[in-house]
Amino acid sequence: MVLHWLTSRGRCMSQTWSYTSSHISVPMPCPRHGLTLAYNNPYVMA
């Protein structure tokens, strides 16, 4: 689950990580992968 999330996030985090890293670890362009797993994965909120 964690590895799948990291892989999915890496696909579109290149252009969003710069301004999302300071607030959340979820890239906006990938709400299906990011936001969904963000609420189900404790590692994301860490």
C-alpha positions as MATLAB code, in Angstrom:
seq = 'MVLHWLTSRGRCMSQTWSYTSSHISVPMPCPRHGLTLAYNNPYVMA';
ca = [
       0.000    0.000    0.000;
       2.761    2.420    0.958;
       4.924    1.536   -2.031;
       1.946    1.917   -4.362;
       1.222    5.352   -2.919;
       4.812    6.485   -3.292;
       4.871    5.291   -6.896;
       1.601    7.023   -7.721;
       2.676   10.234   -6.029;
       6.027   10.273   -7.783;
       4.340   10.388  -11.169;
       2.981   13.889  -10.681;
       4.785   15.266   -7.653;
       7.581   16.797   -9.725;
       5.592   19.927  -10.533;
       3.692   20.237   -7.254;
       6.068   19.022   -4.526;
       7.732   22.433   -4.442;
       4.710   24.126   -2.851;
       2.833   21.202   -1.309;
       5.691   19.852    0.796;
       5.372   22.736    3.246;
       1.682   22.037    3.845;
       0.802   18.487    2.859;
       2.477   15.535    1.170;
      -0.310   15.139   -1.357;
       0.100   16.483   -4.902;
      -2.984   18.345   -6.129;
      -2.948   16.940   -9.707;
      -3.461   13.436   -8.316;
      -6.445   13.644   -5.963;
      -7.455   10.081   -6.780;
      -4.167    8.694   -5.519;
      -3.103   11.379   -3.085;
      -6.182   12.547   -1.213;
      -7.786    9.104   -1.021;
      -4.693    7.451    0.413;
      -3.889   10.472    2.547;
      -6.875    9.744    4.769;
      -6.237    5.993    4.817;
      -2.462    5.984    5.156;
      -0.922    7.071    8.503;
       2.484    7.498    6.858;
       1.142   10.368    4.769;
       0.072   12.369    7.798;
       3.372   11.764    9.572;
];
